[in-house]
Amino acid sequence: MGPLEIVMGIIVIVMALAITAMVLLQSGKDKRLSGAIAGAAETFFAKGKSKTRDKMLAKITTILSFVFVILVVVLYIVMA
């Protein structure tokens, strides 16, 4: 196992943790339970901010997931 495989393995682990964090930071689509836990104290102006934040997090999650899949495939090819 060479240094390239070790570096790519570390990158894949970091990417997996980043994807997990991005998914956990997103608010759920079902507001019933999460609203009860979080207090659901959204004002008129805060609603727009949370929607744009969720859109940004969803876009980042999609990009990270795509890069993660490519990295896993490249790592598989390099290890073979």
DAQUI-V812621 format. One record per backbone hydrogen bond with DSSP energy under -0.5 kcal/mol. NH is the residue of the N-H (numbers start at 0). CO is the residue of the C=O. Records with the same first field share a line. If there is no record, write none. Layout:
NH: CO + CO
This chain:
5: 1
6: 2
7: 3
8: 4
9: 5
10: 6
11: 7
12: 8
13: 9
14: 10
15: 11
16: 12
17: 13
18: 14
19: 15
20: 16
21: 17
22: 18
23: 19
24: 20
25: 21 + 22
30: 28
33: 29
34: 30
35: 31
36: 32
37: 33
38: 34
41: 39
46: 42
48: 44
49: 45
50: 46
51: 47
52: 48
53: 49
54: 50
55: 51
56: 52
57: 53
58: 54
59: 55
60: 56
61: 57
62: 58
63: 59
64: 60
65: 61
66: 62
67: 63
68: 64
69: 65
70: 66
71: 67
72: 68
73: 69
74: 70
75: 71
76: 72
77: 73
78: 74
79: 75
